[in-house]
Amino acid sequence: MGATTSLASRQLSVTPGGSVDATVQVRNNGTLVDQFTVDIVGDAREWTEVEPRIMNLMPGQDGQVTIKFAPPRKSSVPAGFVPFGVRVLSREEPHGSVVEEGVVQVEPFTDLQVELSPKSSRCRTKARHQVVVDNSGNYPIPVELVANDPDDELKLGLDHSALTVQPGTSAFLKLTAKPHDRFLKGPERRHPFQVTALAGDIPPTTVQGTVVQQQLLPKWLLPALIALIALAIVAVTLWFTVVKPTVQSAARETAKTEAAAAQAALQQKADTAEQKAAAAEQKAAAAEAKVAQAPAGNGTPAPGPVTGPDGVDISKGTSFDTRIAGEITANPNPNAFTTVGTADPEIPAGKTLVITDLLLQNPHGDSGTIRILRGGKVLYEFGLSNFRDYDYHSIAPLTFGPTQKLEIAINCQTPGAPEPATGKCKPSVTFSGRIAG
């Protein structure tokens, strides 16, 4: 048959930090002596005591068990209704075990604290504090924070003025305090203020703080300025009394040394020049003496004429210029040259064409090669991509006899881009010189 139980009170109320008792009657309905174990199931078992936990009952005998509910005064035990069960286990007849159910109400308690960090601050223009609201109670508390300055010398600001603090948590709020008036220099000014936490029917909680206002100018500034001025005076005095005269003296000595060295160098150069001039005069005198002693008719002959082919004098003659222009179709073969015209006029018999200047023109920016020919032989070769206009002066004049033709040969690789495009290279050469004979 097992056991039968009865709970004297199924709904209890307890204040955290206190305790409440409940009585359970246990009866052995079996025919054997039985041992019964009593325990608590549910969230309340952590803070519940059973006395006794084990009892032995004769058949038909009753026993009494006392259940003590003692929740701690901590935020970890929230306020409200907590269901529980009283379980009675039979050793002889386990299937005959029973559970009595009930509810214990944990009453709310309040433990609200407000702290200010730091309690005292120093500033010139604005101070910063932190307000900490701790809820060590067992239920959420809506809190309204009010910051005020009894002397109305500060502008106080909170980033939140109302909030709800959950049990076992802390809220952190930023508080700024700005003095209304500022001063450049003078003694420190103390401005007290307070922060009050209002939470419904709970008595207000107030914390005191102080802002120590300092002068705007740092205290080290004036001594630093005085020291700086003193150093400047010392530096100026040293400059005019020691450094500047020393520098000027050293500069004068250096200038004298350099001037003496320069004068000595100039004198040496002048002496060397005089020696060279005297030697030249001696050589000239010796040459004149040799000329004077040389036999008549044995002097240095006058320069003769400049001769070209066939002994023709090419130092004189009539001026001459001509232009040879080409219009050559592009050919990718770099060895494909086209020979263009003979200079005009024809070279008369017994005459020599003397070329001293060449003007090469490539106005369209063609690429390729142009050659200057004399009687079919290459004299000069120029890359077209290297010039647009090229004025060439020959140190040794080019001479052409009556049987030697003046020609140009052109290899056109890539034509330029005139408008309209012709697909042809159009370089030219202008020759200047004279016909002598």
Sequence and secondary structure as in RCSB ss.txt:
>XXXX:A:sequence
MGATTSLASRQLSVTPGGSVDATVQVRNNGTLVDQFTVDIVGDAREWTEVEPRIMNLMPGQDGQVTIKFAPPRKS
SVPAGFVPFGVRVLSREEPHGSVVEEGVVQVEPFTDLQVELSPKSSRCRTKARHQVVVDNSGNYPIPVELVANDP
DDELKLGLDHSALTVQPGTSAFLKLTAKPHDRFLKGPERRHPFQVTALAGDIPPTTVQGTVVQQQLLPKWLLPAL
IALIALAIVAVTLWFTVVKPTVQSAARETAKTEAAAAQAALQQKADTAEQKAAAAEQKAAAAEAKVAQAPAGNGT
PAPGPVTGPDGVDISKGTSFDTRIAGEITANPNPNAFTTVGTADPEIPAGKTLVITDLLLQNPHGDSGTIRILRG
GKVLYEFGLSNFRDYDYHSIAPLTFGPTQKLEIAINCQTPGAPEPATGKCKPSVTFSGRIAG
>XXXX:A:secstr
  EEEEES SEEEE TTS EEEEEEEEE SSS EEEEEEEESGGGGGEEEESSEEEE TT EEEEEEEE   SST
TS SEEEEEEEEEEESS GGG EEEEEEEEE     EEEEEESSEEEESS EEEEEEEEE SSS EEEEEEEE T
TS EEEEES SEEEE TTEEEEEEEEEEES   SSSS EEEEEEEEEEETTEEEEEEEEEEEE  SS TTHHHHH
HHHHHHHHHHHHHIIIIIHHHHHHHHHHHHHHHHHHHHHHHHHHHHHHHHHHHHHHHHHHHHHHHHHHS TT S 
      B GGG B SS EEEEEEEE  EE  S TT  EEE   SS   TT EEEEEEEEEE TT  EEEEEEEET
TEEEEEEEGGG SEEEEEEEEEEEE TT  EEEEEEEEE    SS  SEE  EEEEEEEEE 
